[in-house]
């Protein structure tokens, strides 16, 4: 597939898999370009439906339902931004319908499986944590003993902290294994060495096999009770940028991803950087909007063009100062009102304030990315100033909640 000027034809018909917070940026970008967008999501109140011409209450993981939808609503391209499993569905649908797509179905299968990624990285010599697969509690006990504590237990085919646990000792292992197996699609769990160090994210775009790193951001994560949940992405990363870019490139190439966006999580460990995972999609934490604010690259636009088979210009990131996405967390309970949005948006350097949920939504404890309530996008003359501005804006946003039964 030849992907070489950023030109998206107005009126082109696009099917977007997902209409949640992770898809907001791309859906808005599609609306701004005059595309006819059919968005699907199992949640009838998904916030991204605001930008859709047609809404389909279909799960982004329901491949049969999506196939029927794509045939009933002829489309020129299919894209799955922000969430992993639908990436493979989009690639397979595109192949069956003869539509352009940046990656093949075969490549997409690698991209959505943490286990297949681990195997491919091992074959290619890409630095990663030690890992083992377990399909029973006894296998998990032996694997944890070999890997050592603390370790990480996860579902090999889920994202967004579903089935993910940090295990500090044998007493926590059984519960973590049960959680991961219940979340897994194949009834197994993946155990990994816990690499201590700063987590960074490499957002990039590949064109005809050339990997273009755009931003490397520090992930500011929540306390252990919300293990793995990002509370902020801060650009630029304070250290390890070049090493992270090199390792991300090797990981992306090992998976055979030659076109389209990638989102690579890396830990800068004491023995060097290690790849945690690669996603063949836009980051689900407004990473594309952060890239545009930080380095002037329209990552949403590039992704739309790739999905529609349009030509692309080589991205040329240029940026100074700092930028960040700061996520909002609401108190538990039923959402009654949100206050202070105008005041938060008026803070110097704040580019956008988003709230994901409407009145009536019930917030539970913060345990995964989907539990976040909104975000602030901000820039400054330095990363510290950008983060300070975002924090100041976040403090002005007040979520008013009432007691409610949390499912």
C-alpha positions as CSV (number, residue, x, y, z in Angstrom):
1,X,0.0,0.0,0.0
2,X,1.5,3.3,-1.1
3,X,1.2,5.9,1.7
4,X,3.2,8.9,0.8
5,X,0.1,14.8,1.0
6,X,-2.2,14.9,3.9
7,X,-5.4,15.1,1.8
8,X,-8.7,13.7,3.1
9,X,-11.5,14.0,0.6
10,X,-14.6,15.7,2.2
11,X,-17.7,13.5,1.9
12,X,-15.7,10.2,2.2
13,X,-17.5,7.7,4.4
14,X,-15.7,6.4,7.4
15,X,-16.7,3.7,9.9
16,X,-15.1,4.4,13.3
17,X,-15.0,1.5,15.8
18,X,-15.7,3.0,19.2
19,X,-17.2,6.3,20.3
20,X,-15.8,6.6,23.8
21,X,-13.3,9.0,25.3
22,X,-10.4,7.3,23.5
23,X,-12.0,8.1,20.1
24,X,-13.1,11.7,20.7
25,X,-10.1,13.4,19.0
26,X,-10.3,11.4,15.8
27,X,-14.1,11.7,15.6
28,X,-13.9,15.4,15.9
29,X,-11.1,15.6,13.4
30,X,-13.2,13.6,10.9
31,X,-16.2,16.0,11.5
32,X,-13.9,19.0,10.9
33,X,-12.8,17.5,7.6
34,X,-16.3,17.0,6.3
35,X,-16.2,13.2,6.4
36,X,-19.5,11.3,6.7
37,X,-18.9,9.3,9.9
38,X,-20.7,6.2,11.1
39,X,-19.6,5.6,14.7
40,X,-20.4,2.4,16.6
41,X,-20.4,1.8,20.3
42,X,-22.3,-0.5,22.7
43,X,-23.0,2.5,25.0
44,X,-25.8,4.7,23.6
45,X,-24.5,7.6,25.7
46,X,-20.9,7.3,24.3
47,X,-19.5,10.9,24.2
48,X,-18.1,10.5,20.7
49,X,-21.5,10.1,19.1
50,X,-21.7,13.9,19.2
51,X,-19.4,14.0,16.2
52,X,-21.1,11.2,14.2
53,X,-23.5,11.5,11.3
54,X,-24.9,8.1,12.1
55,X,-24.8,6.2,15.4
56,X,-24.8,2.5,15.6
57,X,-25.4,0.8,19.0
58,X,-23.0,-2.1,18.2
59,X,-20.0,-3.1,20.2
60,X,-16.7,-2.3,18.7
61,X,-15.8,-6.0,19.4
62,X,-18.8,-7.5,17.7
63,X,-17.2,-8.5,14.4
64,X,-20.3,-10.1,12.8
65,X,-22.4,-7.1,13.7
66,X,-19.8,-4.7,12.3
67,X,-19.5,-6.7,9.1
68,X,-23.3,-6.4,8.6
69,X,-23.1,-2.7,9.4
70,X,-20.3,-2.0,7.0
71,X,-22.1,-3.8,4.2
72,X,-25.4,-2.0,4.9
73,X,-23.7,1.4,5.2
74,X,-21.2,1.4,2.4
75,X,-17.9,3.0,3.6
76,X,-14.6,4.1,2.1
77,X,-12.5,3.2,5.1
78,X,-12.6,1.7,8.6
79,X,-10.5,2.8,11.6
80,X,-10.2,1.6,15.2
81,X,-8.5,4.4,17.2
82,X,-7.7,4.2,20.9
83,X,-8.6,0.6,21.8
84,X,-6.7,-2.6,20.9
85,X,-9.0,-5.5,20.0
86,X,-11.0,-3.7,17.3
87,X,-7.8,-2.9,15.5
88,X,-7.7,-6.5,14.2
89,X,-11.5,-6.4,13.4
90,X,-11.0,-3.2,11.4
91,X,-8.1,-4.8,9.4
92,X,-10.1,-8.0,8.7
93,X,-13.2,-6.1,7.7
94,X,-11.1,-3.9,5.3
95,X,-9.6,-7.0,3.7
96,X,-13.0,-8.7,3.2
97,X,-14.6,-5.5,1.8
98,X,-11.6,-4.6,-0.4
99,X,-11.0,-1.3,1.5
100,X,-7.7,0.4,2.1
101,X,-6.1,-0.1,5.5
102,X,-2.6,0.7,6.9
103,X,-2.0,-2.8,8.3
104,X,-2.9,-6.3,7.2
105,X,-5.1,-8.7,9.2
106,X,-2.1,-10.9,9.9
107,X,-0.1,-8.0,11.3
108,X,-3.1,-6.8,13.3
109,X,-3.4,-10.2,15.0
110,X,0.1,-9.7,16.4
111,X,-0.7,-6.2,17.4
112,X,-3.6,-7.1,19.6
113,X,-2.1,-10.0,21.5
114,X,0.4,-9.3,24.3
115,X,1.6,-12.9,24.2
116,X,2.2,-13.0,20.4
117,X,4.1,-9.7,20.8
118,X,6.3,-11.2,23.5
119,X,7.1,-14.2,21.3
120,X,7.9,-12.0,18.3
121,X,10.0,-9.6,20.3
122,X,12.0,-12.6,21.7
123,X,12.6,-13.9,18.1
124,X,13.8,-10.4,17.0
125,X,15.9,-9.7,20.1
126,X,13.8,-6.8,21.2
127,X,14.5,-6.0,24.9
128,X,11.4,-6.8,27.0
129,X,10.5,-8.1,30.5
130,X,10.9,-11.8,31.2
131,X,7.5,-13.5,30.9
132,X,5.7,-16.8,31.1
133,X,2.2,-18.0,30.2
134,X,0.1,-19.9,32.7
135,X,-3.3,-21.7,32.2
136,X,-3.8,-22.9,35.8
137,X,-3.0,-21.7,39.4
138,X,-0.3,-24.3,39.8
139,X,1.4,-23.2,36.6
140,X,1.2,-19.6,37.7
141,X,2.8,-20.4,41.1
142,X,5.8,-22.0,39.4
143,X,6.0,-19.1,36.9
144,X,5.9,-16.5,39.6
145,X,8.7,-18.3,41.5
146,X,10.9,-18.3,38.5
147,X,10.2,-14.7,37.7
148,X,10.4,-13.5,41.3
149,X,8.2,-11.1,43.2
150,X,7.0,-8.5,42.6
151,X,5.6,-9.5,39.3
152,X,2.8,-8.5,36.9
153,X,-0.2,-10.7,36.1
154,X,-2.4,-9.8,33.1
155,X,-4.8,-11.1,30.5
156,X,-2.9,-11.6,27.3
157,X,-5.6,-10.2,25.1
158,X,-7.1,-7.3,27.0
159,X,-6.1,-3.6,27.5
160,X,-7.0,-0.7,29.7
161,X,-5.9,-2.5,32.9
162,X,-8.7,-5.2,32.5
163,X,-7.4,-8.2,34.4
164,X,-4.1,-6.4,35.3
165,X,-2.5,-6.8,38.8
166,X,0.7,-6.1,40.5
167,X,1.6,-9.1,42.7
168,X,4.0,-8.4,45.6
169,X,3.9,-11.8,47.2
170,X,2.5,-15.4,47.0
171,X,-0.6,-14.4,49.0
172,X,-1.8,-12.1,46.2
173,X,-1.2,-14.5,43.3
174,X,-4.4,-16.6,43.3
175,X,-6.6,-13.5,43.2
176,X,-4.6,-11.9,40.5
177,X,-4.6,-15.1,38.4
178,X,-8.4,-15.5,38.8
179,X,-8.9,-11.8,37.7
180,X,-6.7,-12.2,34.6
181,X,-8.2,-15.5,33.6
182,X,-11.7,-14.2,34.0
183,X,-10.9,-11.2,31.8
184,X,-8.9,-13.3,29.2
185,X,-10.5,-14.5,26.0
186,X,-8.5,-17.7,26.0
187,X,-8.6,-18.7,29.6
188,X,-4.9,-18.1,30.3
189,X,-2.9,-15.4,32.0
190,X,0.5,-13.8,31.3
191,X,3.0,-13.3,34.1
192,X,5.8,-10.8,33.6
193,X,8.8,-9.5,35.5
194,X,8.0,-6.1,37.0
195,X,10.6,-3.8,35.6
196,X,11.0,-0.8,37.9
197,X,11.6,2.6,36.4
198,X,10.0,5.6,34.6
199,X,7.3,4.6,32.1
200,X,7.4,6.5,28.8
201,X,5.2,6.4,25.7
202,X,6.5,6.7,22.2
203,X,3.8,8.0,19.7
204,X,4.9,7.5,16.1
205,X,3.7,7.1,12.6
206,X,5.1,4.8,9.9
207,X,5.0,5.4,6.2
208,X,6.1,2.7,3.8
209,X,8.2,1.0,6.5
210,X,9.8,4.2,7.8
211,X,9.2,4.8,11.5
212,X,8.7,8.5,12.5
213,X,8.8,9.1,16.2
214,X,6.7,12.1,17.1
215,X,6.5,12.4,20.9
216,X,8.1,10.6,23.9
217,X,6.1,11.4,27.0
218,X,6.5,10.5,30.6
219,X,3.5,8.5,32.0
220,X,2.5,9.8,35.5
221,X,0.7,6.8,37.0
222,X,-1.8,6.3,39.8
223,X,-1.0,4.6,43.2
224,X,-0.9,0.8,43.3
225,X,-4.6,0.5,43.9
226,X,-5.0,1.7,40.3
227,X,-1.9,-0.1,39.0
228,X,-1.0,1.0,35.4
229,X,-3.5,3.8,35.1
230,X,-2.0,7.0,33.7
231,X,-2.9,10.3,35.4
232,X,-0.9,12.4,33.0
233,X,1.2,12.2,29.9
234,X,3.9,14.9,30.0
235,X,6.1,16.0,27.1
236,X,9.0,16.0,26.7
237,X,10.1,13.0,28.7
238,X,12.9,13.9,31.1
239,X,15.3,11.2,30.0
240,X,15.9,8.3,27.8
241,X,14.2,9.8,24.7
242,X,16.6,8.6,22.0
243,X,16.9,5.1,23.6
244,X,13.1,4.8,23.8
245,X,12.7,5.9,20.2
246,X,15.2,3.3,19.0
247,X,13.6,0.5,21.0
248,X,10.1,1.5,19.8
249,X,11.2,1.4,16.2
250,X,12.7,-2.0,16.6
251,X,9.5,-3.3,18.3
252,X,7.2,-1.8,15.7
253,X,9.4,-3.3,12.9
254,X,9.4,-6.7,14.6
255,X,5.6,-6.8,14.4
256,X,5.7,-5.9,10.7
257,X,3.9,-2.6,11.1
258,X,4.9,-0.6,8.1
259,X,2.1,2.0,7.9
260,X,-0.1,3.9,10.3
261,X,0.1,5.1,13.9
262,X,1.7,3.2,16.8
263,X,1.7,3.7,20.5
264,X,4.5,2.0,22.4
265,X,4.9,1.8,26.2
266,X,8.4,1.4,27.5
267,X,10.0,1.3,30.9
268,X,13.4,2.8,31.5
269,X,14.7,0.1,33.8
270,X,18.0,-0.1,35.7
271,X,19.4,-2.4,32.9
272,X,18.1,-0.3,30.1
273,X,14.7,0.3,28.4
274,X,12.3,-2.6,28.0
275,X,9.2,-2.7,25.7
276,X,6.0,-3.3,27.6
277,X,3.6,-3.3,24.6
278,X,2.9,-1.9,21.2
279,X,-0.5,-0.8,19.8
280,X,-1.1,-0.3,16.1
281,X,-3.4,2.6,16.7
282,X,-3.6,6.1,18.3
283,X,-3.0,6.3,22.0
284,X,-6.3,6.3,24.0
285,X,-5.2,9.2,26.2
286,X,-5.6,12.0,23.6
287,X,-2.0,11.4,22.5
288,X,-2.8,12.6,19.0
289,X,-4.0,16.0,20.3
290,X,-0.9,16.2,22.5
291,X,1.3,15.6,19.5
292,X,-0.3,18.4,17.6
293,X,0.0,20.8,20.5
294,X,3.6,19.7,21.3
295,X,5.2,19.2,17.9
296,X,2.7,20.5,15.4
297,X,2.0,17.1,13.8
298,X,-1.6,16.4,12.9
299,X,-1.6,12.7,14.0
300,X,-5.4,12.4,13.8
301,X,-5.3,13.7,10.2
302,X,-2.6,11.3,9.3
303,X,-4.6,8.4,10.7
304,X,-7.7,9.4,8.8
305,X,-5.8,9.7,5.6
306,X,-4.2,6.3,6.1
307,X,-7.6,4.7,6.8
308,X,-9.0,6.1,3.6
309,X,-6.0,5.2,1.4
310,X,-5.1,8.9,0.8
311,X,-1.5,10.0,0.3
312,X,0.6,11.3,3.2
313,X,3.3,13.7,3.8
314,X,6.3,12.7,6.0
315,X,5.6,14.2,9.4
316,X,8.1,16.8,10.6
317,X,7.8,17.2,14.3
318,X,9.0,20.6,15.6
319,X,8.4,21.7,19.2
320,X,9.7,23.6,22.1
321,X,8.6,24.1,25.6
322,X,6.3,21.6,27.2
323,X,2.8,20.1,26.9
324,X,0.7,17.6,28.8
325,X,-2.6,15.7,29.1
326,X,-3.8,15.7,32.7
327,X,-6.7,13.3,33.5
328,X,-9.6,14.2,35.8
329,X,-10.8,11.8,38.5
330,X,-14.3,12.2,40.0
331,X,-15.4,11.1,43.5
332,X,-17.4,8.0,43.7
333,X,-21.2,8.3,43.3
334,X,-23.8,9.3,40.8
335,X,-22.8,12.4,38.8
336,X,-25.2,15.3,39.4
337,X,-23.2,18.3,38.0
338,X,-19.8,19.5,36.8
339,X,-18.7,23.0,37.8
340,X,-15.8,25.2,37.0
341,X,-15.3,24.2,33.3
342,X,-15.2,27.8,32.0
343,X,-12.8,28.8,34.7
344,X,-10.5,25.8,34.0
345,X,-10.6,26.5,30.2
346,X,-9.6,30.1,30.9
347,X,-6.3,29.2,32.6
348,X,-3.4,30.4,30.6
349,X,-1.9,27.7,28.3
350,X,-5.0,25.4,28.6
351,X,-6.0,24.2,25.1
352,X,-9.0,22.1,26.1
353,X,-10.9,20.8,29.0
354,X,-13.0,17.6,28.4
355,X,-15.5,15.8,30.6
356,X,-16.4,12.3,29.5
357,X,-19.7,11.6,31.4
358,X,-23.1,13.2,31.7
359,X,-25.3,13.6,34.7
360,X,-26.5,10.2,35.9
361,X,-23.3,8.4,35.3
362,X,-22.1,6.4,38.3
363,X,-18.4,6.6,39.1
364,X,-16.8,3.8,41.0
365,X,-13.2,3.6,42.3
366,X,-10.4,4.4,40.0
367,X,-9.1,1.0,38.9
368,X,-8.6,1.3,35.1
369,X,-8.4,4.0,32.4
370,X,-12.1,3.8,31.6
371,X,-12.8,5.1,35.2
372,X,-11.2,8.5,34.4
373,X,-13.7,11.4,34.3
374,X,-12.1,13.8,31.9
375,X,-8.9,15.5,30.8
376,X,-7.1,18.8,30.5
377,X,-4.7,19.5,27.6
378,X,-2.2,22.3,28.3
379,X,1.1,23.8,27.1
380,X,3.8,26.0,28.6
381,X,7.3,27.3,28.1
382,X,8.5,24.1,29.9
383,X,7.1,20.8,30.8
384,X,6.9,21.9,34.4
385,X,4.9,25.0,33.5
386,X,2.6,22.9,31.3
387,X,1.9,20.4,34.1
388,X,1.4,23.2,36.6
389,X,-1.2,24.9,34.3
390,X,-3.0,21.6,33.8
391,X,-3.0,20.9,37.5
392,X,-4.4,24.4,38.2
393,X,-7.2,23.9,35.7
394,X,-8.0,20.4,37.0
395,X,-8.4,21.8,40.6
396,X,-11.0,24.2,39.3
397,X,-13.2,21.4,37.9
398,X,-15.6,20.1,40.5
399,X,-17.6,16.9,40.0
400,X,-20.7,16.9,42.2
401,X,-21.7,13.4,43.0
402,X,-24.4,11.8,45.2
403,X,-24.3,8.4,46.9
404,X,-25.3,5.6,44.5
405,X,-25.0,1.9,44.2
406,X,-21.8,1.1,42.4
407,X,-22.0,-1.9,40.1
